[in-house]
């Protein structure tokens, strides 16, 4: 707009709504100069955590509510149940990162517990506050929370920190015993001097049960936290936690069935719970009058509590895990569930310290066993001063990897490049140990020219470190796909890199894996008959041992081979998606490319993490273009058939991984790998459909390529979608919006790029 020219504002709401109706989640409309990285520094309007808002209501204080008789002290039983349920909902809202002042302490009863006249509500409130105090300490001790995960400020309120654990349980027992007596009298009809809860005898039993199950659920939930936190010294203590989790889930079902007994959650769209005043939080935040944060619905809060307890239940598996590879796979699996910050904090604390790893022993001993399993060639060289220095340097980077998987996904992706320099140093240290090991083995007669399995591995130490490095790179790219940080034009490059990394990891495992240390061949025997006799006996014994080992292996693959199977699956799917992008390009449905200037500046920055380590060697843009041109020179049918065969292999690998005979991934990983199998099948169908569509008269007219991540967060199904057809000629003032729609066709963009910043 020229200087001095008056702007003309035009309402484009109708156009935007019409456009939004044809879009899916993850798509956005923006101008050519729009940047999500710059926009992330702006205030996000209407976000309950970022936008403080402005509410014109007057602030309500405790004294003001008492003076104006807005705070009832003598509550009916339905009102007590309603307050209990709303407090539970507020607590679970706080678990999800909201301020405690906007959630729990919008209830004025918690500001001064002495105002609560009901002994049952008082015991419930104390237990809930004690539980929140305990959870807050757990999260602070783990120290992995970010501002979007958890808000630790208590605004000076007391969370019953002075109330001891035993005193709390004593008060809860008194309240439960009192309710049990009332319940017994209500069932038998004998009052025996016991005062009922309320006047209606027909509802007495239901009300007693409703109060009792809420008290028991609250106590069992608190004790679950308490037992898990105290199990870090000895994982066998998780059995006690399992008992409380089961009890909490049983009571939770009873609470769900009695929600109708409480006063309604809302009346004419407004909260109608005694003692709750959302505007009271305004006095807690000095910098701005905050918006009113509504707690999650009661049914949703109970579902959230059930999820937390279910994640706690997965901790039981830790008692069975011994191998480092299994423990790492377990942490990856729980990370993929995107568990609550409270669950992730508990998990990190259960890991223990480097001197008492998972309550069993030193971390260096666990790592030593892992080196032996990965390549037994290194077994004779894992003693002495050099080894002690080497493994001592490795402890901190390994602990940081476990800590990484306990953080939220956007922070994980940001942190991976910061961890890689440590692993680059370990690569250099590994090369020194490998050289020493090779010299020693060469003096004993080892022949490193042989590629046979009986020959020793040339790089037993480096191969283990390299495997960990490639795993971090793979995780980094998978997170980028999950967080939608790659635009459609980048998808081919992302999966090309992923295929490259998985291929390197598979080759490294194949070259390094040895199930026994190398031994020099025995000298020839002086007596042939004696040798044959011994050979015969040895053969019989070896056959028995072999059969026994075969039965054992049938139950479960070795951790190293099992992890390698998963890498093969990811590699085949990555190769399939990369080829599928090229297939659609050859069939006539390409993705709009970047300009060459943009590519030259963008590519080095996008994959800059590769520059922080010596290995793996970064790929070049020239090699990508060369491969693309080779595929374009092939007939379309050949490329499509190749891609379909790759997806078929991925499907077979996913079936094998999910097979109980292989005992592939741990139980918490099964849904994810089932999703990978669906991706392989769906992409095969999509390619067959695209070939038919390409041969039809209309071809791909009015179509575009869409990446659907519904089945799996990191691996898409490539779909052919119809472009939006809108009339942009009705109003000359909406040309800019229309042009953006025409150029981008509402193409999905990196809508969540700000998550990783």
Helices and strands as residue ranges (DSSP letters): H 13-21, H 36-39, H 62-67, H 77-95, G 104-106, G 108-110, G 113-115, H 119-142, H 165-188, H 201-229, G 235-237, H 238-257, G 259-261, E 266-267, E 270-271, G 278-283, H 298-313, G 314-319, H 324-336, H 341-350, H 363-374, G 376-381, H 385-404, H 409-443, H 460-482, H 488-512, H 528-555, H 559-587, H 596-606, G 608-612, H 621-632, H 636-658, G 667-669, H 670-694, E 703-708, E 717-722, G 732-734, H 735-744, G 753-756
